[in-house]
Amino acid sequence: MCKRLLLSLLLIVLSAGCAKKVQPVTPQAPESTPLAHGWRDVHPPLKPTNIAAIGDIFWLCGTEETIASSSDGGNTWKLRHKIPGGRTLLSITFLNETMGHAGGEGGLLLSTVDGGQTWVSHDLGPDTVQAFSFSDAAHGIAVLSGRRGKTGIGMLDEVQGTPFLNSTVKLTHDGGQHWEDATSLKTDEELRRYTEVLSVAALDPTHYLIGIRQPQIAVGYAVTSDAGRLWKLVHLDDVYATRVFVHDGEYWAFGIEYLDREKGGGYSAPVSLHSKDGENWVHGLRGPNEFPNCNFQGCYLSDGVVENLYGQRAKFWVLPRDGTMTKTWAIAGNFACMVAETAKCGLVEVTEEPPAR
């Protein structure tokens, strides 16, 4: 009886000892865990200056001619191109999943036709490539300038974008190997008064548009339908919308419009316009309030809220709303990333109604 009791006590002690050695461990999230709510610092292999997105992929460009991409919401980044000591890239865009371009200092323009696997370098001259647009792999337009105008002057300048001063507009018809100046912009008596370039857009191999401004007087579009040989000035009364992009075979312009001026005073309202040729424009959706800036994907409505005005109904992306969102952002799938001191990313929610400010 005593032996059985001692054996039972021994088994209990051994069991208790084993139990202490098999304590449950609380799972720890690895560094590559999916992004949580709020903006989160990510660590791309470059000092970023700009960002773009196509499909579910983010593309960053920056110093030392560096380009990196992320296909997991900014969680991990793959280095795609770098030249140690190279020039700084200032902008990057993708026409589709395989075709993209990046431009920057010293007339540098890079192009890829294989989804960023390889990049070809083009030299446009000594000035900075401030903006560019391609309709396909061969045909594109770029604006070069040694400097930009001041930023933060007011809502009008913010909507229209920072003007490129002392600028030269160039076109290519062979994928960037050769470029020609759009000389009539400087020689045409009507167009030469518009000394500031605000944006450029390539619709197809023969149709191009330049958003231009005559300081303190008017804004308009210089449009061509013959691949840049002749340009025509298009001015829309009371419309200041020269942030122009190409979407679904049309030009789209975003900005502000002054209403009821004929009644004295009037007021401003957000406006979106679209056109198949740059000359005849149709009003699109109006946002609920004026937007400070826009990119190809949509317009910044308020902190953490982006509006997409393409189509029949507006769509809103709700991003992290902590007061830190910058004007340099992109959205890929369910994620948004922005460029600040470094890159930050967060989750996105899609709604059909704008959230309260």
C-alpha positions in Angstrom: 0.0 0.0 0.0 2.8 2.4 1.0 4.7 1.5 -2.2 1.6 2.3 -4.3 1.2 5.7 -2.5 4.9 6.6 -3.0 4.7 5.7 -6.7 1.6 7.9 -7.2 3.2 10.9 -5.4 6.3 10.5 -7.6 4.2 10.5 -10.8 2.4 13.7 -9.7 5.8 15.5 -9.0 7.2 14.4 -12.4 4.1 15.6 -14.2 4.3 19.0 -12.5 7.9 19.4 -13.5 7.1 18.6 -17.1 4.3 21.1 -17.1 6.6 23.9 -16.1 8.9 23.1 -19.0 6.1 23.3 -21.6 4.7 26.8 -20.9 2.7 28.2 -23.9 4.6 31.0 -25.8 2.8 34.1 -26.9 3.3 34.4 -30.7 5.6 37.3 -31.6 5.0 39.1 -34.9 8.0 38.9 -37.2 9.4 42.1 -38.7 7.7 41.3 -42.0 4.3 41.1 -40.5 1.4 42.6 -42.5 1.0 46.3 -41.9 -1.0 47.4 -38.9 -3.4 50.3 -38.7 -1.8 53.7 -39.0 1.2 54.9 -41.0 4.2 52.6 -40.4 7.9 53.3 -41.3 9.2 51.0 -43.9 12.8 50.6 -44.9 13.4 50.6 -48.7 17.0 50.4 -49.9 17.1 54.1 -50.9 16.4 57.7 -49.8 13.1 58.2 -51.6 11.9 61.3 -53.5 8.8 60.0 -55.2 6.4 57.0 -55.4 4.0 55.5 -57.9 1.9 52.4 -58.1 0.6 50.1 -60.9 -1.6 47.1 -60.0 -0.4 45.8 -56.6 3.1 47.0 -56.9 4.7 50.2 -55.4 7.6 51.8 -57.2 10.0 54.2 -55.4 12.7 56.4 -56.9 15.4 58.5 -55.2 19.0 59.4 -54.8 21.9 57.6 -56.6 19.6 56.8 -59.5 17.9 54.2 -57.3 14.6 52.4 -58.0 12.9 49.9 -55.8 9.6 48.0 -55.8 7.3 46.3 -53.3 4.6 43.8 -54.0 3.5 43.2 -50.4 2.2 46.7 -49.4 5.6 48.2 -48.6 6.6 45.4 -46.2 9.6 44.3 -48.2 11.4 46.1 -51.0 13.4 44.8 -54.0 16.2 46.9 -55.4 15.7 47.3 -59.2 18.3 49.8 -60.3 21.1 51.8 -58.7 24.2 53.8 -59.8 26.4 54.7 -56.8 27.0 58.4 -56.9 24.5 58.7 -59.7 22.0 61.5 -60.2 18.8 61.9 -58.2 15.5 60.7 -59.7 12.6 62.9 -58.9 9.6 61.2 -60.5 8.5 57.8 -61.6 5.4 56.5 -63.5 4.2 53.2 -65.0 2.0 53.1 -68.1 1.2 49.5 -67.4 2.7 46.5 -65.6 5.7 46.3 -68.0 6.3 49.8 -69.2 7.6 52.6 -67.0 9.8 55.7 -66.8 11.7 57.7 -64.2 13.2 61.2 -64.6 15.5 63.4 -62.6 18.5 65.7 -62.4 20.9 66.4 -65.3 18.4 65.5 -68.0 18.2 61.9 -66.9 15.3 59.8 -68.1 15.2 56.0 -67.5 12.8 53.6 -69.3 11.8 50.0 -68.9 9.7 47.7 -71.0 10.1 44.5 -69.0 8.5 45.4 -65.7 11.6 47.0 -64.1 13.9 44.1 -64.7 16.2 46.4 -66.8 16.4 50.1 -67.3 17.7 52.1 -70.3 19.2 55.6 -69.7 18.4 58.6 -71.9 20.1 62.0 -71.8 17.8 65.0 -72.5 20.3 67.8 -71.7 21.7 69.6 -68.7 18.4 70.7 -67.0 16.2 68.6 -64.7 13.4 66.4 -66.1 10.6 67.9 -64.1 7.7 66.1 -65.7 7.0 63.6 -68.5 4.2 61.5 -70.0 4.3 58.6 -72.5 1.4 57.2 -74.6 3.4 54.0 -75.4 6.9 52.8 -75.5 7.9 55.1 -78.4 6.0 58.4 -78.0 6.4 60.8 -75.1 6.7 64.4 -74.0 8.9 65.9 -71.2 9.4 69.3 -69.7 12.9 70.3 -68.6 13.7 73.2 -66.3 16.5 74.4 -64.1 14.1 75.4 -61.3 10.5 75.3 -60.1 8.3 78.1 -58.8 7.5 78.6 -55.1 5.1 76.2 -53.4 2.4 76.8 -50.8 1.3 80.1 -52.3 -2.4 79.3 -52.2 -5.1 76.9 -53.2 -4.8 77.8 -56.9 -1.1 77.0 -57.1 -1.6 73.8 -55.1 -4.3 72.5 -57.4 -2.4 73.4 -60.5 0.9 72.1 -59.4 4.2 73.9 -59.0 5.1 75.8 -62.2 8.3 74.9 -64.0 10.1 78.1 -64.8 12.4 78.8 -67.9 11.3 75.5 -69.2 11.8 73.6 -72.4 9.3 71.1 -73.8 10.7 68.1 -75.8 9.0 65.2 -77.6 10.3 61.8 -78.6 8.9 59.4 -81.2 11.5 56.6 -80.8 11.4 55.7 -77.1 13.7 58.5 -75.9 16.7 57.9 -78.2 16.1 61.3 -79.9 14.2 64.4 -78.7 13.0 67.5 -80.5 12.0 70.9 -79.0 8.4 72.0 -79.2 9.7 75.3 -80.7 6.4 76.8 -81.6 5.6 77.3 -77.9 8.3 80.0 -77.9 7.7 81.4 -81.3 3.8 81.5 -81.5 2.7 85.0 -80.5 -0.3 83.8 -78.6 1.4 80.9 -76.8 4.7 82.6 -75.9 2.9 84.8 -73.3 2.3 81.6 -71.3 5.7 81.3 -69.7 5.0 78.7 -67.0 4.4 75.0 -67.7 2.3 73.1 -65.1 1.9 69.6 -66.6 2.2 67.5 -69.7 0.2 64.6 -71.1 0.6 62.3 -74.0 -2.7 60.8 -75.2 -1.5 58.9 -78.3 1.3 59.2 -80.9 -0.1 62.4 -82.4 -2.1 64.1 -79.5 -0.2 65.9 -76.7 -1.3 68.5 -74.2 0.6 71.0 -72.0 -0.9 72.8 -69.1 0.4 76.4 -69.2 0.0 79.6 -67.3 0.3 83.3 -68.0 1.3 84.6 -64.5 -1.4 86.5 -62.7 -3.6 86.5 -65.8 -4.8 83.1 -67.2 -4.2 79.4 -67.6 -4.9 77.2 -70.5 -3.8 74.2 -72.6 -1.5 74.0 -75.6 -2.7 71.1 -77.6 -1.4 69.4 -80.8 -3.0 66.7 -83.0 -0.1 66.3 -85.4 2.7 65.0 -83.1 3.9 68.5 -82.1 4.3 70.3 -85.4 1.5 72.8 -84.7 0.1 73.8 -81.3 -3.2 75.5 -80.5 -4.2 77.5 -77.4 -7.3 76.3 -75.6 -8.7 78.5 -72.8 -11.7 77.6 -70.7 -13.4 80.6 -69.0 -13.4 80.5 -65.2 -11.7 77.1 -65.1 -8.3 76.6 -63.5 -7.6 72.9 -64.0 -4.2 72.2 -65.5 -3.3 69.1 -63.5 -3.8 66.9 -66.5 -3.5 63.1 -66.8 -4.5 60.4 -69.3 -7.1 57.8 -68.3 -9.0 55.3 -70.4 -8.2 57.1 -73.7 -9.0 60.6 -72.6 -7.4 63.6 -71.1 -8.6 64.3 -67.5 -8.0 67.6 -65.8 -8.6 68.5 -62.1 -8.7 71.9 -60.4 -11.2 74.6 -59.5 -13.9 76.5 -61.3 -15.4 79.9 -60.5 -19.2 79.8 -60.6 -21.8 82.7 -60.8 -19.2 85.3 -61.5 -21.7 87.1 -63.8 -23.9 87.6 -60.8 -21.1 89.5 -59.0 -18.6 87.8 -56.8 -19.2 84.1 -57.3 -17.5 81.2 -55.6 -15.1 78.5 -56.4 -15.8 74.7 -56.6 -13.8 71.6 -57.4 -14.0 70.5 -61.0 -13.0 67.5 -63.1 -13.1 67.6 -66.9 -12.4 65.1 -69.6 -11.7 65.4 -73.3 -10.9 63.1 -76.3 -8.8 65.8 -78.1 -7.9 68.5 -75.6 -10.2 71.1 -77.3 -13.7 70.0 -76.4 -14.2 69.3 -72.7 -17.0 67.7 -70.7 -17.6 68.2 -67.0 -17.1 65.1 -64.8 -17.9 64.6 -61.2 -17.5 67.3 -58.6 -15.9 66.5 -55.3 -17.5 67.5 -52.0 -14.8 70.1 -51.5 -11.7 71.6 -53.1 -8.7 69.3 -53.3 -5.1 70.7 -52.6 -3.4 68.4 -55.1 -3.9 65.4 -57.4 -1.9 62.6 -59.0 -2.7 60.1 -61.7 -4.7 57.9 -59.2 -6.9 60.6 -57.6 -7.1 63.8 -55.6 -6.2 64.5 -52.0 -9.4 65.6 -50.3 -8.3 66.0 -46.7 -5.9 64.3 -44.4 -6.0 60.6 -45.0 -8.8 60.8 -47.7 -8.2 60.5 -51.4 -11.0 60.8 -54.0 -11.1 59.0 -57.4 -13.3 61.1 -59.8 -12.9 58.9 -62.9 -16.2 57.2 -63.9 -19.8 57.7 -63.1 -19.5 57.6 -59.3 -16.9 58.9 -57.0 -14.8 56.5 -54.9 -13.0 57.4 -51.7 -9.9 55.8 -50.2 -9.6 56.2 -46.5 -5.9 56.1 -45.4 -4.4 56.5 -42.0 -5.7 59.8 -40.6 -3.1 61.2 -38.1 -2.3 64.5 -39.7 1.0 63.4 -41.3 0.0 62.5 -44.9 2.2 64.2 -47.5 1.4 65.2 -51.1 3.6 62.3 -52.4 1.5 59.2 -52.2 0.3 56.1 -54.1 -2.2 53.3 -53.6 -1.7 49.7 -54.6 -4.4 47.1 -53.7 -5.3 47.4 -50.0 -2.3 49.5 -49.1 -1.1 53.1 -49.4 2.4 54.4 -49.2 3.8 57.9 -49.0 7.1 59.6 -49.1 8.1 61.9 -46.1 11.5 61.8 -44.5 11.5 58.2 -45.5 8.6 55.9 -46.8 5.6 55.1 -44.7 2.8 52.7 -45.5 -0.6 51.8 -44.2 -3.9 50.1 -44.9 -6.6 51.5 -47.1 -10.4 51.3 -46.9 -12.7 52.0 -49.9 -15.9 53.8 -49.4 -18.6 55.5 -51.6 -19.1 58.4 -49.2 -16.4 60.7 -47.9 -15.8 60.3 -44.2 -16.2 63.3 -41.9 -13.2 65.5 -41.5 
